[in-house]
Amino acid sequence: MTPVLTVSKRFEFAASHKLVNPNQSPADNWTQYGDDSVGTYGHGHNFVAYFQFQGPIDPVNGMVVELSKIKTQVSQTILNRYDHFYLNDLAVFDEKIPTVEVIATQLLTDSMSTFINAPYHPSGVYLAEYPGSSAVAYASGQVERTVSGLLRHPLCGQLGFNSPLTVSAAKVGWINPETSEIMASRDAVHALTTAIKTVQNQSISSWIDIGRRLMETCDWASWLRVENAPWTATYFLDGRITMQLHTTYNATHRLSVSSLTESENIACFGKCYRPHGHTFDVMTSWTHTGIDSDQDAATKIQMAMTRWNAVALHLTPEFDGWPASTEWMIHMLWDRLSHQIPLQQIRLLETPNNRFSLRKAPC
């Protein structure tokens, strides 16, 4: 399967919303939405959104999108409609309940119309109300709803892990038009909390088994994730497990094209035309086939990162004739690692606001 490259830009906006179905009684709304159904103007969030784009790499500048232009267009054209508003008052939510799933879907719809004539296209929007509650709207129309909790287990200390573990469970599907949710979020949070409490009191031999036990209990979830930096394990309904390792490397990269003038390079690349360096955060995931194989994969990943640590990437033979863009970096890392380990995804964070993902699975 040919890996798919996506580029995402992070944004924040503040807004309030209230989850109320006008066709239901206050008691029924409370049963469905809990505290989210009360208050004159509901409750507020500092939302975090990632707008995700997909498209070909420009052969001249080495980029899928110019993120500075994305920043301006999304901020001015899209988020200004929602920032510091009571979302229930907006016309786009007249016939919808503004759940996190519906808001993410609306932001994706807005971005599709905003970038309709661009050579790239929006492929998804990730939206977090707060760290334990998020949704991803995909161009296919499906939505992924995630809830999270913390798990403390004696095994963590025995294995040298930090405690607690972060546990996330997600369901992928279609929004129910009556509730504006994929699943009843209150029920999902309760089910995950119950599963965590149950596993905390069980005898478990390895931290991989923690996820397996949780997945057995959370049979409603499409996937479940157990995270303890720098490791993350993701469990799927079909029994698959993928492992993810978070690593970093420090490098200098200067974006420039010899065929462009200095003013054209500055206009195209902005601050990235300056020859300065920064840290790249790299998250690499692969199919789990056993603890020993995971340790071997981690060693190979670290070796691949070492080659670029403290290096001026734009002066290396690998980038001779190519802009040292993050898009080309992630492809080169994939080519370097995919024949050594059963690679599933590489995610490269150039800055906290810019992330690039190359993955086998469709986005």
Secondary structure, 3 states (H helix, E strand, C coil): CCCEEEEEEEEEEEEEECCCCCCCCHHHHHHHHHHHHCCCCCEEEEEEEEEEEECCCCCCCCCCCCHHHHHHHHHHHHHHHCCCEEHHHCHHHCCCCCCHHHHHHHHHHHHHHHCCCCCCEEEEEEEEEECCEEEEEECCCCEEEEEEEEECCHHHHHCCCCCCEEEEEEEEECCECCCCECCCHHHHHHHHHHHHHHHHCCCCCCHHHHHHHHHHHCCCCCEEEEEECCEEEEEECCCCEEEEEEEEEEEECCCCCCCCCHHHHHHHHHHHHCCCEEEEEEEEEEECCCHHHHHHHHHHHHHHHHCCCCEEHHHCHHHCCCCCCHHHHHHHHHHHHCCCCCEEEEEEEEECCEEEEEECCCC
